[in-house]
């Protein structure tokens, strides 16, 4: 598993679990950073749940997450959405909040963020969630919530550095995924 490291900020994160072409999950302190290359499937959600349970066991103070949706991925099927809801409900007592980041400023990215927000409104929310178009706004929102719900105050500059490191690793993975897809 790749462990990105930046000498400039001294931020270290570790890839904890994942499924090639589907998702990669990293951990920075008690923040899970999940990159979704494609829509969750029932198979990838089984892997995701096992990995999430391991991170929860390591962090009894609670976790927060940033979910990065890579452009071009499919939306989950209704069955996968139901399974994801079940997983989120089961993990809610250990989860402070979840930021969903779909970067981009074009029509497609904006429309997809709107659809994600609408889907969230239709679901029962057990974990505070919000959709964002950039890392900076997502980090500001999440870290406030994280500090209140886990009593841990984390540095936004370090979390942004961790997100940039994940970006650097995932750019090559995305190219590979697109070629293989």
Beta strands, then each sheet from edge to edge (+ up, - down):
strand 1: 5-6
strand 2: 11-12
strand 3: 14-19
strand 4: 23-28
strand 5: 31-36
strand 6: 63-69
strand 7: 95-101
strand 8: 129-132
sheet 1: 1+ 2-
sheet 2: 3+ 4- 5+ 6+ 7+ 8+
end
